[in-house]
Amino acid sequence: MKRYSSWQDMIECGKHILSTIGIFNSVLDEVPFGEILMEKWIGRI
C-alpha cells in the first residue's frame, strides 16, 4: 500500500474501489451463474 498524502487521495481511492465493486456486482446480476462462480471463488480463498 502506498502512503496517502492527503484525505483527498484516500477518498479518491475509496471512490475507485466502490465503483469497481459496483461494476462487478452489476455484471454478476446480469449473469445467472454469477453467484455460483462467486461462491466457488470465495471458497478457494
C-alpha positions, 0 to 999 in steps of 0.5 A: 500500500502506498502512503496517502498524502492527503484525505483527498487521495484516500477518498479518491481511492475509496471512490475507485474501489466502490465503483469497481465493486459496483461494476462487478456486482452489476455484471454478476446480476446480469449473469445467472451463474454469477453467484455460483462462480462467486461462491466457488471463488470465495471458497478457494480463498 
